[in-house]
Each structure stands twice: as structure tokens, then as C-alpha cells.
Amino acid sequence: SLKSSVMDYFSVTSLHFLHLGVEGVKHFVFIFNAIIGQINSSSTSELNTVWANILFKGGDKDREHDRSYRTISCCPIVAKALDSYMVELYDGGWSAVQASTQFQGSNSSHVLASLCVT
């Protein structure tokens, strides 16, 4: 579910790993498994660096309404992969218990992975 051409915080895309062929995919899997195997390392700044910006959607949207804005965020590709993996594992359970005011469902927040880990 990762978009192949979207750059992460460090200007890396999943295509960087894919263009390396089998060895690139093995390397990515090694990094990913190392993070899962050593979950304490998930607090490193290289994994948890995020840039976010709130943008006004424009047009005739009401500037006073929260739905008139969109958040654009950028985080490391390994964090995106961890997010996707955790969502696959726990989305059903999380969706069943989240409040209607929360926007942390599937494909809407990278915070979901950290919530699932904790």
C-alpha cells in the first residue's frame, strides 16, 4: 500500500529498494525485521522523525471549519511500512473501539502504528 514514487523524510522511496532488485528487498526486510525484533529501537529519531504541515484546502471553504484543512505529513519509509504492517494486523480491533471523533483508521494516520504497538 506504499506509494512507490512518494519520497519519505530522507528523500527515499520504496522504488529505491525495488530498483536494487532482490538484494534491495532483502535489505529492506532486514531493516524492518530488526526494528520489529528490537522494538525498543523504535524510539530512535531516524524512525520517528516527522514533518507535518496543515494546509487550507482553498476554494470557498470556511476558514473557521476544521474540515477546511488537510494535514500533509512526511515520515521515514520504514515508519510507513511499520504503519501499514500494524494496520494489517490490528485494524479490525482498532476500528471497532475508536470513537467517531478520531481520525486514526486505516490509511489516515501514521500514529496508528504507535497506538497499536503500545
N, C-alpha and C positions, 0 to 999 in steps of 0.2 A: 504494500500500500504506500510505500515511499515514492514520491515523485522523483524520477531519475535525474531530471535536469535542474532541480531546485538546490541551490547551494546552502550549506549549513553555515554556522557562525565562523568557521575556519575556512570558508570557500571550498569545501569538499562536497561532492555529490556522490550518490550511490554509483554513478557511472564511472567514477574514478576507480572504484574497486572492481566493477564489472569489466572495464577495459583491460585490467591486469589479468583477466582470464581466471582459470581455476585457482592459481596462487593468490590472486587478489581476493577472491571469495573466501578461500581458506584463511587468509589473514584477517578479514573482517570477522569471520566466525570465531577465530581465536580470540580477538579483542572482546567480542560480545560475550563469549563464554567465560572469559577471565573476569569480566565485570559481574556476571551472574554468580560465578563461583566464589568471588571475593566481594560480596555485597557491601562490605564496609568501604570498599574503594569507590562506591557510588557517590561519595561525598566530595570527590576531587573536583577542583574548579574546571578542569578540562571537560568534564562530563556535565557540569551544572551551570556552565556559562550560557546566559540567555540574553538576547537583545530583543526588546519589545517596543512597539510604538502604537499608539492609538490614533487612528485616522478617522476623520469625519467623512462619511460616505458621499456627502455633497448633494447636489440637486436641490430639491425642495424639502429635504429632510429637516425636521425640527432640531435645532442645535441643543435644545434643552432635554431631548429624549435620549435615553441610554441606547436604544436600538438604532440610533443615527450614527453610531460609531462602530468601527471594526478594529480588532487588535491584530496586528501583524507581528509575529514573533519568529525568532530565528535561534535555533539551538544546535549543538553538535549532532551529526548524523547518527552517532552511536546512541545518543539520548532519544532521537526519533525512533530508532529501531527498537530500543528498550520499551518506549511508549507503546508502539504497535504490538509488540510481543505481550506486554502486560494486559493490554486491552483485549487481545485474543483470549487470554487465559481467564480474565475476570470481568469482562464487560457485562455479561448477563447478571451476575450478582450485584455489581455496582449499579447498573441501571435500575434494578429492582428496588434499591433502597435510597437513591438520591432524591433530594427534594426537587420540586418542579422549578424552583428558582435557581438551581445550579446548572451551569453550562459546562459540565465536565464529562459528557458522554462520549461515545465513540467518535473519533476524528475531530473533536472540538477542543481538546486541551492536552498539552504535554504534561500538565500537572497530574493527570490521571495515573500515570505510571508511578509517580512518587506516592500517591494516595494508596495505590494497590500494594506497593512494597511495604508501607507502614501498616 
